[in-house]
């Protein structure tokens, strides 16, 4: 079986796949004694592929843990200038988060047409790719949780109870103003994404990440692909290993 890991700055997500099918998945903390706390103890891991956005000094302890635990040398993958007809707009691809590249590649393998990838996690990334595989660039924005934490920490006298609110009408209490304000902001982003996709001739919008259901509920016309980054990572690893 193959272990796929998407490593962030402090947390990671993992999937265990057998012949392309997901058999287990979980979350972990990079700083924890066991970063794979819910991993099936008897699972026979034969290969490990990692999509990493964190610094080498943070990644190194994880790599050592994986080698000791599974007696397998992990393979790390980062963003590239191009692959399989997909071309990166970054002058220095190493400065792009690997998860963005792997998500784009997962979408490119599915669609082979113009598309937008919306990765709605702790940060929100948007990437536009035309029908010829040219990455047109993208945007990086704070996610919902990050905006809530910023308001709670940095703004005086703003005391509120966060909630999963989809109402974007003007609020009549501080909590409503915050929660409705976030819904209003995301609804505006949804409209802008749809306009951009139409004006650029991008026929598909693909959304992934933990906040994807909220974006869909706010009207984003998109296909939800929860495993998009893992799909791209798995495909690249298979190509590199000739599988």
N, C-alpha and C positions, 0 to 999 in steps of 0.2 A: 504494500500500500504506500501511497505518497502523501506526505504531510506538507500542506501549503500554509504559509504564515504571512500575514500582512502586518508589518511592524510599524507602529506609529511612534510618537515621541515618548510616551510613557506606557502605552498599552499595546496589546496585540490581539489579533483575531486569527484563528486557525481553523483549518478544515482537513479532515482525513478522507482521502478518496481512494476507491478501489475501481480500477479500469474506468475512470472518469466519473463515477457516481459518488456522491457525498455519503459517507457512512457515519460521520461524527463531526461536530463543530463545537467551538467554544471561544471564550475570551480569557485573557490573562494580563497580569501586570508585569512589566519588565523588571521592576524593582523587587518583586516577590521572590521568596526562596524557590518556589516552583512556578515558573511562568505558564505552565500547562496544567493547571490544577485539576481540571475535569477530564483529562485525557484518558482514554480506555487503557488500563494497565497492561493488557496482553496484546495490544495491537502491534502487528509486525510491520514496522516502518522500514521500507527499503530505500526511500529517497526523500529528501527534504528540499523544498524550493521556497525562497524567501523574497518578498517584496518589501524593501526597507526604505524608510524616509529618515530614520534617525541617524545620529552621528556614529562614526565607527567605534568610539570609546563606549557608547551605550550599547551598541549591537554586540560587541565582543563577548561579554559575559553570557549572552543568550546563545551564541554560537558554541561556546565551550560547553554549556549545559546540554545542548542538543547532541553534540558529539559524544559526550560521556554517557548520556542516557540511551541513545539509540545506536551507537557505534556506526554512525553514518555522517559523512562530511556534508554539511548543508551547502546548497548552491544559492548564492545571492544574485538578484537581478535588479538593475536600476533602469532609469529611462535611457532611451537610445535615440540616435539621429533618425533612424528609420528601420522598418521591418515589414516585410510582406506587402509592400505598396503603401504603407502608412508612413508619413513623413512628419517629423517633429518641427514645429516653428521656432523652437528655442535655438539661439545661436550656440549656447552651451547646454546640451541636453542633461548634463550631470546636475544642473541646478533645478531641474524639474523633479518633483516628488515621484517616486517610482509608482505609487498607487495610481496617480493620474495617467501615466503612460500605460500601465497594465489595464486600467479600465478602458482607455481608448482602444487598445488593441483588442480587448474582448469584444467591444462594440463593433470594431471594424470587421472582425471575423464573422460576426452575426449578420451585418447589414451590407457591407461593400457599397455604401451609398452615403450621401451627405447626412450628418447627424450631429446632435448635441448630446454630450454626456453631462449630467448633473449628479455630482456626488455630494449628497446632503448628509454630512457628518458633523463632527465638532467644528470643523471649518467646511464651508461650501465651496466646491470648485466647479467651474463650468468650462468645458472645452468644446470648441467648434471644429468640425472636420468636414471638408467638402467631398463631393462625390469621387474625386480623383485621389482621395487619401491624404490630401494636404491639410495638416493641422493649421487652422487659421489663427490660433491663439485662444486665450481664455481669460477667466476672472477667478480671483480668490477672495472670498467674503467670510465674515464671521458667521458661524452657525447659530441656531436658536439658543442653545445652552450657553455659548460664549457670550452672546449679547445679554442674556439674563444675568449672568455672573458679573458682567461689567456694570450693569445698572445697579445691582445690589451693592457692589464694592465701591464704586466710584462716584455715585450721585447721592448727595445728601438728602435726607428726608424722603427718599423713595422706598417705602416699605410696601411690599406686595407679596401675594401668594401666586407663584407661577402655576399655570394650568395649560392643558392642551385645548386651547380655545381657537375656534375657527372664525369667530365673529370679528369682522374688520370695521364695524361701525364705531363712532366715537364713544369712548368709555366714560362712565360716570362715577368712577372711584379710581384710586391709584392702581389697584390690581387690574381693573378693567382697562385702564389706559395703557398699562404695560402689555398685557396679553393681547388686547385688540390691536395695539400698535405693532406688535410683532406679526400678527396675522395680516394687517394692512401692508406692512413692508414686504412680506413674502408674496402676497397677492400681486403687488406691483412688479416684483421680480418675475413671477410667473408670466405676467402679460408681456414683459420685455423679452423673455426667452422665446415666447411664441412668435413675437414680431420679428426677432432676429432670425429665427429659423426660417420663417416665411421669406424674409427679404434676401437671405443668403442662399435660398434654395436647398435648405437642409431638411430632408423629408422625414427624419426620425428624431425623436427625443427619447433618451434613455435615462432613467433615474435610478440611482443606487444609494446606499448609505442608510444609517439608522433613522434619519428623519424623512425618508422617502414617502412613507404613507401620509405625512402631514402635507407635503408638497402636492401630492395627488389629490388630497381632499380639498386643497385650495384651488384646484382647477387646472393643474399642470396636465396637459395632454401628452402623456408619455407612457412608455413601456417600462414596467418595474422589473429590473434585473438585479436581484439582491446579491448575486455572486459574481458580478461583473469583473471586479478586480481579480478574484481568484481564477475566473475563467481565462482571463488574459495571461496571468502568471503561469497557469498550468499549460497553456498552449505554447508559450515561449520556452518553458522548460522542456516540453516534449520535442520541440523543434531543435533545441540545442543538443539534446541527447539522442536525436535521430530516432525517436520513438514514433 
